[in-house]
Amino acid sequence: MQNSAYEAQAGEGHAVTSDNQKALLHLTLEGLIPANHEFVLNLALHTATLLDNTPEGKQTMVEQQKFSPNGMLVLVPLLQAYPKYCHHEVLLASLFSLPLDEAYQQMREMPSLSIRALRRAISSLPTRLRAFGWRVRSIRGAGYLIEALPAEQAPEATS
């Protein structure tokens, strides 16, 4: 599965819901995680889990982190936009459950308040993302981007 900026901006999700699975989002994040790994967001519990899929079909949990509700609201579009950046308006729309056109209007009318709200939500992510070897980078005047930490800053792999 490709995680494209178009999907995030068009609002198309990859959520699966059933009685046992409350809004799970499965992402492959090609280039950010190894090919045999899967990243799963549990939107109801605000958790992110990195799973290792063995050739025998067995899954092993590599890492799991719990995010704040607002952190999860901005994390989803950031990951869906990967490897591209996610526009401020898309993040704002997700954070406040707004239609995209209303988020654009809010950014035009109240840019400093809108950016402040986004920064507050984004600020909860770095500590949790570091456990996965990722960081959030601001793209000045445009949005935010998820990227891998440089090797010297990445957490040591556990064996």
Secondary structure, DSSP 8 states (H G I E B T S, - for coil): ----HHHHHHT---EE--SS-SSEEEE--BTTB-TTEEEEEETTTTEEEEEEE-TTS-EEEEEEEE--HHHHHHHHHHHHHTTS-EEHHHHHHHHHT--HHHHHHHHHH-HHHHHHHHHHHHTTSHHHHHTTTEEEEEETTTEEEEEE--TTTS-----
